[in-house]
Structure formats: structure tokens, C-alpha cells
Amino acid sequence: MDNRPIIVAFTGHRDYDNSANEALRDAITSLYNSGARVFRVGMAEGFDMTAAEFVIEHMAEHNDIVLEAYIPWPDFIEHFDDSNALRFNNIIIHCSRADFASEEFHKGVYHKRNDMLIEGADYLIAWWNGKSSGTGYTVKRARKKHLKILNLYPSQQMKLQL
């Protein structure tokens, strides 16, 4: 029997408009109730940070949740505006783990970070518009690895498989 915790990763666009907040909260609750305990975020503005903040809300009620941050490089926060830098720092203090994909920016750093996010994961919760992007890359990689995927974008391409 596999005693490994169920791992959930998040990926989504930086221009996330909060339209899926209720569905995102519900998905986190449902997956927690199904045994998910480890939640991974890529720490970008938009969907990633919103997902992390909702996991932190759940952590207030459940002390067995682990939040992991996968950050492209150490100075990644420097491209954020003040509001998102504050959000980033507030999320990091709740993380049990924070890993960098690289020590510095390079062309493939986002793909490497995204690969780290889904490595060993069981589920991917996405907010993907179906277009070619870093989020699209992550969804396609998750499909190849046979992760169960829930896309919360209004014109869903995939459904969650519990």
C-alpha cells in the first residue's frame, strides 16, 4: 500500500481575473477531503498566488496541509509590483518548502520550474485558456504524466477525475 500523500500542483495565467475563486476553493476542499495533503505553487502573479492564498486559508483549519513553493530563481520577486511582492512574502512564510529551479534567470527556467511542480504530483488544477503558454506547457506535460487535471477556465477543456 502506498502511504505517500496525494500531491496537488497549480498552474495558471498571470492575468487571472478571480472568476474561478469559488471553484478553486471547492476543488481544494474536495481534494483535501479525498486525501490531498501537499499543495504546490509556482509563485507567479495571478492564479498561482491566489491558489496559494486559498491553500493557506485551509491551513488555518487543517494543520496537516503542506504548502510547497517552486520559484524560478532567487531574485524572481524583484519583477513584482509592491502589492504582489507583499503577497509573495506572505505566502512564503506559510510554505514548508521553497525550491528554486535555477540560481539565475535563463531561457528555460520557467519550464524547469513547471516540470518540478508536477514531478510526482497526482493532480493539476489549472486556469488555462487553451493557448500556447507556460500554463499550456504545464498542462500538456501533466497529461503526458497522466495526472488528473481540472481546468477552471470558463471554457473548460478538461474535467477533474476523482
Beta strands, then each sheet from edge to edge (+ up, - down):
strand 1: 6-12
strand 2: 36-41
strand 3: 66-71
strand 4: 97-100
strand 5: 123-127
strand 6: 148-151
sheet 1: 4+ 3+ 2+ 1+ 5+ 6+
end
